[in-house]
Amino acid sequence: MSTRSLRMSIATTLLAAVAVVALPAAPAQAATFTYTADLATAFANPERGYHNRYEIINDPAVNDYVDAATIPGFNPDLLDRTFTRAKNNGNRLIHSYLHLDKYKTAPLPQALLDNLASGLAAVRAAGMKIVLRPAYTWDGYASVDESRILEHIGQVNAVITANADVVLHLETGYLGAWGEWHTGTLTNPSSVEEAPARYRIAKKILDTTPASMPVVMRYPIYIKEVVDPTSCVVPGGCTITQAQKDRVGFHNDCFLADVNDMGTYDNPSWMGWYYIEQKKQWMYDLATSTGFNKMVGGETCGSDGYNDAACVNAQTEMNRLNFSEINEDYAAVNTDKWKAANLAAAGNDPAETCFVRIKRKLGYRLRLQDATFPTSVTPGTNLAFTAHLSNDGWSGLIRTRPVHLVLHSATQRYNLPLNGVDPRAWLPGASTVTANAAVPGNVTAGTYKLALWLPDAAAGLQSRPEYSVRLANTGTWDATNGYNVLSTAVTVGTCTGDCTAPSTPAGLAVTGVTDTSVSLSWSAATDNVGVTGYQVLRNGVQVGTSAGTTLTDTGRSPGQTYQYAVRAVDAAGNASGTSATVSATTTGCSGDCTAPSAPTLSTTGKSDTTVSLSWTASTDNVAVTGYEVFRGSTLVGSPTGTSFTDTGLTASTAYSYTVKARDAAGNRSAASNAVSVTTDATPPAPTGLVLDNFDGTPAYPSSNQNDLGKWTGANCFLDGGGSGVVTGGALSLRYNNCGWFGSDVGVDLTTRTYLVVRIKGAAGGEQAHFNLGLGGATKVFGDFTLDGGARPVITTSYQDIRIPMVANGINRNSPSQLAMGFWYGGSSTVTIDSISFQ
């Protein structure tokens, strides 16, 4: 028998047959094909991308919102069950609220459930998928009993389960305004008393929906409360399973509205205080127990606090969060900026608007680089398949789906499952797929197209091409059949002659690496006639041959990781199965190998339990991405900016700090200069009648009570959901020309002489930034008169500012409420240790 070798590397096309070398029926020889990338087209794909809002429940008898007078921004196409606007936009996703306002005290009527079912049927007919959010109010305070909510969850989710094939995921909803888990009963994150009810609601949603359906929540602090609480406070026990926890993802409702995404990241919690940066990192690290991405999506708000005209933040955050979907309809203040931002070509991204780049890269964008498979196969044998893919999107596939090879002729189609291949594992970056597909013994001989098919997991949708995944390649997509053509000329015939492939090589090992090479060895394979050589694959692509059992792969790049496998061939061209894969990393450094410059550290303030630090910005050949703050040798913070406050310290104790800068490649700078700071002594407890001393009893602002048992609260500050944050027994109010603090007094103060405010500022001089009102007198804080005629001056250290009440016109008989307003053009932070009357 003559020896034949075949090596093919071509781009497939639907318009012309792939050129192949003619083979007799006998040998099954592997050929490698390369494919042309489509890097620019923003084509539609299922379960990802922009979504458009609709009213899926369109019966006015059960939904008061199907009316132009009741929905802000209403337009008639919200009721269009053909979803023309979404289709014209090239989208495959829609979003709908389930408005339950009419049923806060009653079970849901069958008419509403039937209308929901018919709406989901319309989604299916249109080839779309939907994201749903139940809500009891559009914009206002929502108060509904837990028992009623649990009843409604069961009713709604019975319909959703019956139509789970077209429901991409659920937003938890139900609680608060717009179902966003704020502004309503059970929505105080600081309330340990409310936490069990929130847990039970989340568990009911998870218990009554399919195990494959993602569920998303807006606030990171509630995600932690459900999946990783510091302690279980549920009387019946915390019984959500790990598999259910793996379904909980993130809905960022006010993406890039401001530094905290309009309260998304800055809530306090009964579990403790967590910095915004910590909560952001939780979301960056989201992964299921199997290592795949969780569902992350959202919408923007009617604010553009990040002022992202250059579309830098949007790309960075969507990439780090693994965004899969976002609302196209809201809010124009942000989406219009994306449409106006013209981005230069970079890497594999072409020059395009920011809006189009987001449209291309949301979720997965799978691109086939090459595939290796035989161009001649025999019925009843295995078809060995290896492919090298790249995911150019920001996430992987979230929902599982099968993977098939398809043999398709003019008259016959055979779907060959690639068992054990999970496309959810094709995360952003490179992936290699190696599998065997069983060719049925009854396949009719002839010439076939070979295609890669990723249909929907739901059997009822697998015949629908719009639910199948399209690869980002030119000329491979068959829109009629919903698959990606790999070759138009694979021969299926009957084997004669030597049809036995060698055994699969074992023992593949890396025997050495240098900056530019990897050396390999393996055990010899066996064959019924004789092994003639071996093919070595790097990252799924054949890169060399060897007559023996060793090979050195040269020309590699320093500091790079490569995956290797090997297969044996005989004289007839039969190829063995592919060996197990081994990983090898070359020595040296590749890419960005330069560390940032070291910062210069200084201290900017301290208290008995805190130390505030700042440092000069480091420089880097690419970019500094953040800093690491060390107390001694312990890492205590990882801020992205050039300041940090270390909390929870011991009074009258010396601490030493250093800071290192880091870049995106993980390079760390040398440590900064060391700064030693001794915390202040424990301040004396306030004397007299204490209004607020923020010592945690009562907690601020969870109980809405001050030390007198009266109401207290705040809004418009930049931390703590607008209320400010308590750290180290003091209230920190960070403001930018906005902020209000109020604390009811409501007692007679005629036996008291002074209002005493123990306060410090981040920079000093903050006395001109706010007013204080009490007992009918309101003045800018710096305008109050002190004993001897002096005026209050806030410094960077705590001091007791004693304001004589009578001299400043404060009515001690009827003091009403002490209030502070921060609308005087200032931007800083004041920290109040206590407010008392002496």
C-alpha positions in Angstrom: 0.0 0.0 0.0 1.4 3.4 -0.9 2.0 6.0 1.7 -0.1 9.1 1.5 0.1 12.2 3.6 -2.4 15.0 3.5 -2.2 18.5 4.9 -4.9 21.0 4.1 -5.3 24.5 5.3 -8.1 26.4 3.6 -10.9 28.8 4.4 -14.3 27.3 4.0 -17.1 29.0 2.1 -20.7 28.3 1.4 -20.4 29.5 -2.2 -17.7 27.2 -3.4 -16.7 23.7 -2.6 -13.6 23.2 -0.4 -10.7 22.0 -2.3 -9.6 18.5 -1.0 -7.3 15.8 -2.2 -9.2 12.9 -3.5 -9.0 9.8 -1.2 -9.9 6.2 -1.7 -12.6 4.9 0.6 -10.1 3.2 2.9 -7.9 5.6 5.0 -9.3 8.2 7.3 -6.8 10.9 7.1 -6.8 14.2 9.2 -6.7 17.5 7.4 -6.4 20.9 9.1 -8.6 23.7 7.8 -8.3 27.4 8.7 -11.2 29.9 8.6 -11.5 33.5 7.9 -12.4 35.7 10.8 -15.3 38.1 10.7 -14.1 40.7 13.2 -16.5 43.6 12.3 -20.1 42.4 11.7 -22.4 43.0 14.7 -24.7 40.0 13.9 -27.4 38.7 16.1 -26.9 35.6 18.3 -29.2 34.1 20.9 -29.1 34.8 24.7 -26.8 37.9 24.4 -26.7 41.5 23.3 -28.9 44.6 23.7 -32.5 44.1 24.7 -35.6 46.2 24.2 -38.4 46.8 26.6 -42.0 45.6 26.0 -45.2 45.0 27.9 -45.6 41.3 27.5 -48.9 41.3 29.4 -51.0 43.3 27.1 -54.5 42.9 28.5 -55.7 46.2 30.1 -58.0 44.3 32.4 -55.1 42.8 34.3 -52.3 45.3 33.5 -53.0 49.0 34.2 -49.7 50.0 32.5 -50.9 49.3 28.9 -51.9 52.9 28.7 -50.0 55.9 27.4 -51.0 57.9 30.4 -49.5 55.6 33.0 -46.1 54.6 31.6 -43.3 57.1 31.4 -41.9 57.0 27.9 -44.8 54.8 26.7 -45.1 54.2 23.0 -47.5 51.8 21.3 -44.9 49.3 20.1 -44.5 48.3 23.8 -47.5 46.1 23.1 -46.2 44.7 19.8 -46.0 41.0 20.2 -44.1 40.6 16.9 -41.3 42.7 18.5 -40.6 44.5 15.3 -38.5 47.2 16.9 -36.2 44.7 18.5 -35.8 42.7 15.3 -35.1 45.8 13.3 -32.4 46.7 15.9 -30.9 43.2 15.3 -31.6 42.1 18.8 -32.8 38.6 20.0 -33.7 39.7 23.6 -36.6 41.6 25.1 -37.4 42.6 28.6 -40.7 43.0 30.3 -42.0 43.9 33.8 -44.8 41.9 35.3 -46.9 44.6 36.9 -48.6 43.3 40.0 -49.8 46.6 41.5 -53.5 45.5 41.4 -52.8 42.3 43.4 -50.9 43.4 46.5 -53.6 41.8 48.8 -55.0 39.1 46.5 -53.9 36.0 44.6 -53.1 36.6 40.9 -56.1 36.0 38.7 -56.0 33.3 36.1 -56.6 35.9 33.4 -53.2 37.5 34.2 -51.4 34.1 34.2 -53.1 33.2 30.9 -52.0 36.5 29.3 -48.5 35.9 30.5 -48.5 32.4 28.9 -49.8 33.8 25.6 -47.1 36.5 25.7 -44.4 33.9 26.1 -45.8 32.0 23.2 -45.5 35.1 21.2 -41.9 35.4 22.2 -41.3 31.9 21.0 -43.1 32.5 17.7 -40.9 35.5 17.1 -37.7 33.6 17.7 -36.8 35.7 20.7 -36.0 35.2 24.4 -37.1 37.3 27.3 -35.9 38.6 30.6 -38.7 39.1 33.2 -39.0 41.2 36.4 -42.1 41.2 38.6 -42.9 44.5 40.4 -45.6 45.9 42.7 -45.0 49.5 41.8 -43.4 51.6 39.1 -42.0 54.5 41.1 -42.9 54.6 44.7 -42.9 52.8 48.0 -44.0 49.1 47.8 -45.4 47.4 50.8 -46.6 43.8 50.4 -46.8 41.0 53.0 -44.1 38.3 52.6 -46.8 35.5 52.5 -48.5 37.2 49.6 -45.2 37.6 47.7 -44.4 33.9 48.2 -47.9 33.0 46.9 -47.4 35.1 43.8 -43.9 33.7 43.1 -45.4 30.2 43.0 -48.2 31.3 40.6 -45.9 33.2 38.3 -43.1 30.7 38.2 -45.5 27.8 37.3 -46.1 29.7 34.0 -42.4 30.5 33.6 -41.4 26.9 34.1 -43.9 25.8 31.5 -42.3 28.3 29.1 -38.7 28.0 30.3 -37.4 27.5 26.8 -37.8 31.2 26.0 -37.1 32.8 29.4 -33.4 33.6 29.4 -33.3 34.6 33.0 -35.3 36.2 35.8 -34.6 39.4 37.8 -35.6 38.7 41.4 -38.0 41.7 41.5 -41.1 41.9 43.8 -39.5 44.1 46.5 -39.6 47.9 46.4 -39.8 50.4 43.6 -39.5 48.8 40.1 -38.9 45.5 41.9 -35.3 46.7 42.5 -35.1 45.8 46.2 -35.1 49.4 47.4 -37.8 51.8 48.6 -40.2 49.4 50.2 -40.8 46.9 52.9 -38.0 44.3 53.4 -35.5 46.5 51.6 -33.3 47.7 54.4 -29.9 46.0 53.9 -28.9 46.9 57.5 -31.8 45.2 59.0 -30.9 41.7 60.3 -34.6 41.4 61.1 -35.6 41.7 57.4 -32.9 39.4 56.1 -34.7 36.1 56.7 -37.6 37.3 54.6 -35.4 38.3 51.7 -33.6 34.9 51.9 -37.0 33.1 51.8 -38.1 35.1 48.8 -34.9 34.3 46.9 -35.2 30.6 47.8 -38.8 30.5 46.7 -37.8 31.9 43.3 -35.0 29.3 43.0 -37.1 26.4 44.2 -39.9 27.1 41.7 -37.9 27.6 38.5 -35.8 25.2 36.5 -32.4 24.3 37.6 -30.9 25.7 34.4 -32.5 29.2 34.7 -30.3 32.0 36.0 -31.6 34.5 38.5 -30.1 37.9 38.9 -30.1 40.5 41.7 -29.2 44.2 41.6 -27.2 44.7 44.8 -24.0 42.9 45.5 -24.7 43.1 49.2 -27.9 41.1 48.7 -26.1 38.6 46.5 -23.7 38.0 49.4 -26.6 37.9 51.9 -28.1 35.0 49.9 -25.1 33.0 48.7 -22.4 33.8 51.3 -23.8 35.4 54.5 -21.4 35.9 57.4 -23.9 33.9 59.5 -27.3 32.3 58.9 -30.1 34.3 60.5 -32.9 32.4 58.9 -34.9 30.6 61.7 -35.6 27.6 59.4 -31.9 27.4 58.4 -30.1 28.5 55.2 -31.0 25.7 52.8 -30.3 27.1 49.4 -28.1 24.5 47.7 -24.8 25.1 46.0 -26.4 24.4 42.6 -29.0 27.2 43.4 -26.3 29.6 44.5 -24.5 29.0 41.2 -27.6 30.4 39.4 -27.5 33.7 41.2 -26.0 36.5 39.0 -25.8 40.3 38.9 -28.1 42.9 37.4 -26.4 46.2 37.4 -29.4 48.5 37.2 -27.6 51.9 37.0 -24.4 51.0 35.1 -22.0 53.9 35.1 -24.5 56.4 36.5 -21.8 57.5 39.0 -18.8 56.0 40.8 -21.2 53.8 42.9 -23.6 53.0 40.0 -26.3 55.1 41.7 -26.3 53.1 45.0 -25.7 49.7 43.5 -22.4 49.2 45.3 -22.5 51.4 48.4 -25.2 49.9 50.6 -24.5 49.2 54.3 -25.3 45.8 55.7 -26.1 43.9 58.9 -23.2 41.6 57.9 -20.7 44.4 58.4 -19.1 47.3 56.4 -17.7 46.5 53.0 -15.9 49.1 50.8 -17.3 49.8 47.4 -14.1 48.4 45.9 -14.7 45.1 47.7 -18.2 44.8 46.4 -17.0 45.6 42.9 -14.4 42.9 43.2 -17.1 40.4 44.3 -18.9 41.0 41.0 -15.7 40.9 38.9 -15.0 37.5 40.5 -18.4 36.0 39.8 -18.1 32.4 38.7 -20.2 29.2 39.1 -18.9 26.2 41.0 -17.8 24.7 37.6 -15.9 27.8 36.7 -18.1 29.3 34.0 -19.4 32.9 34.0 -22.7 33.8 35.7 -25.4 35.9 34.1 -24.5 39.6 34.3 -26.5 42.3 32.6 -28.3 45.6 33.4 -29.2 49.0 32.1 -28.0 52.6 32.5 -29.8 55.3 34.4 -30.8 58.9 33.7 -27.4 60.1 34.9 -23.9 60.0 33.4 -21.8 60.6 36.4 -18.9 58.8 34.9 -19.0 61.1 31.9 -17.9 58.3 29.6 -17.7 60.2 26.4 -14.6 58.2 25.2 -16.3 54.9 26.1 -13.3 53.8 28.2 -15.2 53.0 31.4 -18.0 51.1 29.5 -15.6 48.8 27.8 -13.5 48.2 30.9 -16.4 47.5 33.2 -18.3 45.3 30.8 -15.2 43.3 30.2 -14.4 42.9 33.9 -18.0 42.1 34.8 -18.5 39.6 31.8 -21.6 41.5 30.6 -24.0 39.5 28.5 -26.9 41.9 28.0 -28.0 45.5 28.5 -31.0 47.7 27.9 -30.9 49.6 24.6 -33.9 51.7 25.4 -32.7 53.3 28.7 -31.1 55.7 29.3 -30.4 57.9 26.3 -28.0 60.1 28.2 -25.6 57.2 28.2 -26.5 55.2 25.0 -26.4 58.4 22.9 -22.8 59.0 24.1 -22.0 55.5 23.0 -23.4 56.1 19.6 -21.4 59.3 19.3 -18.1 57.9 20.5 -15.9 56.8 17.5 -13.4 54.2 18.6 -10.1 53.5 16.9 -9.2 50.0 15.8 -7.4 48.1 18.5 -6.3 44.5 18.6 -9.0 42.4 16.9 -11.6 45.3 17.2 -12.1 47.4 14.1 -12.8 51.1 14.1 -16.4 51.6 15.0 -18.7 53.5 17.4 -18.8 52.5 21.0 -22.4 51.4 20.6 -21.5 49.0 17.9 -18.5 47.6 19.8 -20.8 46.9 22.7 -23.3 45.3 20.4 -20.6 43.0 19.0 -18.9 42.0 22.3 -21.8 41.7 24.8 -21.8 38.0 25.9 -20.0 35.5 23.7 -18.5 36.0 20.3 -17.1 32.7 19.2 -14.6 32.6 16.3 -13.3 29.4 14.7 -9.6 29.7 13.9 -9.0 26.2 12.5 -10.3 22.6 12.8 -8.7 19.3 12.2 -10.9 16.3 11.0 -10.7 13.5 8.4 -12.0 14.2 4.9 -12.9 10.6 4.5 -14.9 8.7 7.2 -16.3 5.2 7.4 -19.8 4.4 8.8 -19.6 2.8 12.3 -16.3 4.5 13.2 -15.4 7.6 15.2 -14.7 11.0 13.5 -11.9 12.6 15.5 -12.4 16.3 15.7 -10.1 19.1 17.1 -10.9 22.8 16.8 -9.1 25.9 18.0 -11.6 28.7 18.8 -11.3 32.2 20.2 -14.1 34.0 22.2 -13.8 37.7 21.4 -16.8 38.6 23.6 -16.9 39.7 27.2 -18.5 36.5 28.5 -19.1 32.9 27.8 -22.3 31.1 27.0 -24.3 31.2 30.3 -27.0 28.6 29.4 -25.8 25.1 28.5 -26.4 23.9 25.0 -25.4 20.7 23.0 -22.6 20.6 20.4 -22.9 18.5 17.3 -21.1 17.8 14.1 -23.5 17.5 11.2 -23.1 15.4 8.0 -25.5 16.9 5.5 -26.0 16.0 1.8 -28.8 16.9 -0.6 -30.9 14.1 0.8 -29.5 13.0 4.2 -28.7 14.7 7.4 -26.9 13.1 10.4 -26.4 14.9 13.7 -23.3 13.6 15.5 -23.2 14.6 19.2 -19.8 15.7 20.6 -20.4 14.2 24.0 -18.6 15.7 26.9 -18.1 19.1 25.1 -19.6 22.0 27.1 -19.5 25.3 25.1 -19.9 27.2 28.4 -16.3 26.5 29.0 -15.3 28.6 26.0 -14.6 31.7 28.0 -13.1 34.9 26.6 -9.8 34.1 25.0 -8.6 30.9 23.4 -10.1 27.4 23.7 -9.3 24.0 22.2 -11.9 21.4 21.6 -10.9 17.8 21.1 -13.6 15.1 20.8 -14.8 12.1 18.9 -18.1 11.9 17.1 -19.6 8.5 16.4 -20.6 8.1 12.8 -23.7 5.9 12.6 -23.3 2.6 10.8 -26.2 3.3 8.5 -24.9 6.5 7.0 -25.4 6.5 3.2 -22.2 6.6 1.2 -21.5 9.9 -0.6 -20.2 13.4 -0.3 -21.4 15.6 2.6 -21.0 19.0 4.1 -19.6 18.9 7.6 -20.9 21.5 10.0 -20.6 22.6 13.6 -24.1 23.0 15.2 -24.8 24.6 18.5 -28.6 24.4 18.8 -30.7 25.5 21.8 -30.9 23.0 24.7 -34.7 22.9 24.5 -35.8 20.1 22.1 -38.7 22.2 20.8 -36.3 25.0 19.6 -33.5 22.9 18.1 -35.1 23.0 14.6 -35.2 26.8 14.8 -32.0 28.3 13.2 -32.5 31.6 15.0 -31.9 29.9 18.3 -28.5 28.4 17.1 -25.1 30.0 17.7 -23.4 31.6 14.7 -19.6 31.8 14.7 -17.8 35.0 13.9 -16.4 33.7 10.6 -16.8 34.8 7.0 -18.7 32.3 4.7 -19.4 29.6 7.3 -22.9 30.5 8.5 -25.8 28.6 6.9 -28.8 30.6 8.1 -31.3 28.2 6.7 -30.0 25.2 8.7 -28.6 27.2 11.6 -25.2 25.7 11.6 -21.6 26.6 10.7 -20.1 24.9 7.7 -16.6 23.5 8.2 -16.2 21.7 4.8 -18.4 21.0 1.8 -16.6 17.8 0.8 -16.3 15.0 3.4 -16.5 11.6 1.9 -18.4 8.8 3.6 -17.7 5.3 2.3 -16.8 1.7 3.0 -13.3 0.8 4.2 -11.0 -1.6 2.4 -7.3 -2.5 3.0 -5.6 -1.3 6.3 -8.4 0.4 8.2 -7.0 0.0 11.7 -5.7 3.1 13.3 -2.7 3.0 15.7 -3.3 3.1 19.4 -3.4 6.5 21.1 0.0 7.6 22.4 0.3 7.7 26.1 2.7 9.3 28.5 3.1 12.7 26.8 5.3 14.9 29.0 7.2 18.1 28.8 10.9 17.4 29.1 12.3 20.9 28.9 11.5 24.5 28.2 13.5 27.6 27.2 12.5 31.1 26.3 11.7 30.0 22.8 11.2 26.2 22.8 9.3 23.3 24.4 10.6 19.8 24.3 8.2 16.8 24.5 8.4 13.0 24.8 5.8 10.3 24.7 5.4 6.5 24.7 5.4 4.6 21.5 2.0 3.7 20.0 1.2 0.2 18.5 -0.4 -0.7 15.1 -1.5 -3.9 13.3 0.9 -3.1 10.5 3.2 -0.4 11.8 3.4 3.1 13.1 5.2 5.4 10.7 5.3 8.6 12.7 3.6 11.0 15.0 1.8 14.4 14.6 2.3 17.0 17.3 -0.4 19.5 17.9 0.0 22.9 19.7 -3.2 24.4 20.9 -5.2 22.0 18.7 -3.2 22.7 15.5 -0.6 20.3 14.0 2.8 22.0 14.2 5.2 19.2 13.6 5.9 15.5 12.8 8.3 13.1 14.3 9.4 9.6 13.3 10.3 8.9 16.9 8.8 9.7 20.3 10.4 13.1 20.9 10.0 16.6 19.4 11.2 20.1 20.2 8.8 22.9 19.2 10.9 26.0 18.4 10.1 29.6 17.6 7.9 30.1 20.7 7.5 33.4 22.6 8.8 33.9 26.1 6.5 33.6 29.0 3.7 32.0 27.1 1.6 28.9 27.9 1.0 26.3 25.2 -1.2 23.1 25.1 0.3 20.1 23.4 -1.1 16.7 22.2 0.2 14.0 19.9 -1.3 11.3 17.7 0.2 8.4 15.8 -0.2 7.6 12.0 0.4 4.5 10.0 1.5 3.9 6.4 -2.1 3.9 5.2 -2.7 7.3 6.7 -4.9 6.1 9.6 -4.6 8.4 12.6 -4.9 7.4 16.2 -7.0 9.3 18.7 -5.4 12.4 20.2 -3.4 11.9 23.4 -4.1 13.7 26.7 -3.1 17.3 26.6 -0.1 18.7 28.5 0.6 22.3 29.3 4.0 24.0 28.9 5.0 27.6 29.8 8.2 29.0 28.2 10.6 30.8 30.4 11.2 34.6 30.3 8.7 37.4 30.1 6.3 38.2 27.4 4.2 41.3 26.9 4.2 43.9 29.6 7.2 43.1 31.8 7.8 46.5 33.3 6.7 47.2 36.8 5.2 50.6 37.7 7.2 53.2 39.6 7.0 53.2 43.4 4.6 55.7 44.9 5.5 58.2 47.7 3.3 57.7 50.7 2.1 60.1 53.3 -0.6 60.2 56.0 -3.5 62.6 55.8 -5.4 62.0 59.0 -6.1 59.6 61.8 -8.4 58.9 64.7 -8.4 56.4 67.5 -9.5 53.6 65.1 -8.5 54.9 61.6 -5.5 56.0 59.6 -6.0 57.9 56.3 -3.3 57.7 53.7 -2.5 59.2 50.3 0.3 58.8 47.9 1.6 60.1 44.6 0.4 58.4 41.5 2.8 55.9 40.0 3.7 55.7 36.3 3.9 52.7 34.1 4.8 51.9 30.5 1.3 50.8 29.9 -1.0 51.8 32.7 -1.3 51.6 36.5 -4.5 49.7 37.4 -4.5 50.0 41.1 -2.5 49.9 44.4 -2.0 47.6 47.3 -1.8 49.0 50.8 0.1 47.0 53.4 -0.1 47.4 57.2 3.2 45.9 58.1 3.3 42.8 55.8 -0.5 42.4 55.7 -2.5 43.6 52.7 -5.3 45.7 54.0 -6.7 47.4 50.8 -6.6 47.4 47.0 -7.9 50.8 46.0 -7.8 52.0 42.4 -7.2 55.6 43.4 -4.4 57.3 45.4 -6.0 57.3 48.9 -7.1 54.8 51.5 -8.5 54.8 55.0 -7.6 51.8 57.2 -10.3 51.1 59.8 -10.9 49.0 62.8 -7.6 49.9 64.5 -6.6 50.0 68.2 -6.3 53.3 69.9 -2.8 54.6 70.9 -1.1 52.1 68.7 1.7 52.5 66.2 1.3 51.1 62.7 3.6 51.1 59.7 2.3 51.3 56.1 3.7 50.9 52.6 2.0 51.0 49.2 2.8 49.2 46.0 1.4 50.0 42.5 0.3 47.3 40.1 -0.5 47.1 36.4 -2.9 45.0 34.3 -0.1 42.4 33.7 0.2 41.8 37.5 3.6 43.6 37.8 4.1 45.2 41.2 6.2 48.2 41.9 8.8 48.3 44.7 7.3 49.3 48.0 6.9 53.0 48.8 8.5 54.6 51.7 7.2 53.4 55.0 5.0 55.7 57.0 4.5 55.1 60.8 1.4 56.5 62.4 0.2 56.2 66.0 -3.6 56.3 66.4 -5.2 58.8 68.7 -6.1 57.9 72.2 -9.7 56.7 72.7 -11.8 59.8 72.8 -13.7 60.5 76.0 -17.3 59.5 75.9 -19.6 62.5 75.2 -21.0 64.0 78.4 -24.4 65.6 78.9 -27.4 64.7 76.8 -26.2 62.6 73.8 -28.1 63.0 70.5 -25.9 60.8 68.3 -22.6 59.1 69.1 -22.7 56.4 66.3 -21.4 53.6 68.5 -23.7 51.1 67.0 -26.4 51.2 69.7 -28.7 52.0 68.0 -27.2 51.2 64.6 -27.1 54.0 62.0 -29.2 54.3 59.9 -30.8 50.9 60.1 -33.1 51.5 63.1 -33.7 55.2 62.1 -33.2 56.1 65.7 -30.7 58.3 67.5 -29.5 58.0 71.1 -32.7 59.7 72.3 -34.8 57.1 70.5 -35.9 59.7 67.9 -35.8 59.5 64.1 -32.5 60.1 62.3 -31.4 59.8 58.7 -29.6 61.3 55.7 -29.6 61.4 51.9 -27.6 62.5 48.9 -24.2 61.7 50.3 -21.7 59.7 48.2 -21.5 56.6 50.4 -23.9 54.3 52.3 -26.7 54.5 49.8 -26.7 58.3 50.4 -26.8 58.1 54.2 -23.1 58.2 54.9 -21.1 55.5 56.6 -20.2 54.7 60.2 -16.6 53.6 60.7 -14.8 53.4 64.0 -17.7 54.8 65.9 -18.1 58.0 63.8 -20.3 59.1 60.9 -18.4 59.9 57.7 -20.3 62.2 55.3 -18.7 62.5 51.9 -20.4 65.1 49.8 -20.2 67.0 46.5 -22.5 70.0 46.8 -25.3 67.7 48.0 -26.3 66.1 51.3 -28.8 66.4 54.1 -28.5 65.0 57.6 -31.4 65.2 60.1 -31.8 64.0 63.7 -34.9 64.7 65.7 -34.4 66.1 69.2 -37.9 66.5 70.6 -37.0 67.1 74.2 -36.6 70.3 76.3 -33.1 71.6 76.4 -33.6 74.5 78.8 -31.2 72.9 81.3 -28.5 72.7 78.6 -26.1 75.5 77.6 -24.1 74.2 74.6 -24.6 72.2 71.4 -21.4 70.2 71.2 -20.3 68.7 67.8 -17.2 66.6 67.9 -16.1 66.8 64.2 -13.1 66.8 61.8 -12.7 67.3 58.1 -10.7 65.5 55.4 -9.0 68.7 54.3 -9.9 71.3 57.0 -12.0 74.4 56.4 -15.2 72.5 55.8 -17.1 74.9 58.1 -18.2 76.9 55.0 -19.6 73.9 53.2 -22.8 73.3 55.2 -25.4 74.9 57.4 -26.8 73.7 60.7 -30.3 74.2 61.9 -31.7 73.8 65.4 -34.6 75.4 67.4 -35.5 77.8 64.7 -32.0 79.1 64.0 -30.2 78.1 60.8 -26.7 79.3 59.9 -23.7 78.2 57.9 -21.7 76.3 60.4 -18.8 78.7 60.3 -21.1 81.6 61.1 -22.1 80.4 64.5 -20.6 82.5 67.4 -18.6 80.7 70.1 -17.8 81.9 73.5 -15.5 85.0 73.3 -16.7 85.8 69.8 -14.7 83.3 67.8 -16.2 81.3 64.9 -16.0 77.5 64.3 -13.1 76.2 62.2 -13.0 72.6 61.2 -9.5 71.0 61.1 -8.2 67.6 60.1 -8.2 66.5 63.8 -11.2 66.0 66.0 -12.2 68.9 68.2 -15.3 69.6 70.3 -17.0 72.7 68.8 -19.2 74.1 71.6 -21.9 76.4 70.3 -23.7 78.4 73.0 -27.4 77.9 72.1 -28.9 81.1 73.6 -26.3 83.4 72.1 -27.1 81.9 68.6 -30.8 82.2 68.8 -31.6 78.5 69.3 -35.0 77.9 71.0 -34.2 75.4 73.7 -37.8 74.9 74.7 -38.7 73.6 71.2 -35.5 72.5 69.5 -37.4 70.2 67.0 -34.8 68.7 64.7 -31.1 69.2 64.2 -30.4 69.3 60.5 -27.3 69.9 58.3 -27.5 70.9 54.6 -24.4 70.5 52.3 -25.6 72.6 49.3 -22.9 75.3 49.5 -20.6 74.4 46.6 -18.2 72.3 48.7 -16.7 68.9 48.0 -15.1 67.0 50.9 -15.8 64.7 53.8 -16.6 65.6 57.4 -16.6 63.0 60.1 -18.8 63.4 63.2 -17.8 61.5 66.3 -20.7 62.7 68.4 -23.4 65.3 68.8 -24.5 66.2 72.4 -26.0 68.9 74.6 -24.1 70.1 77.7 
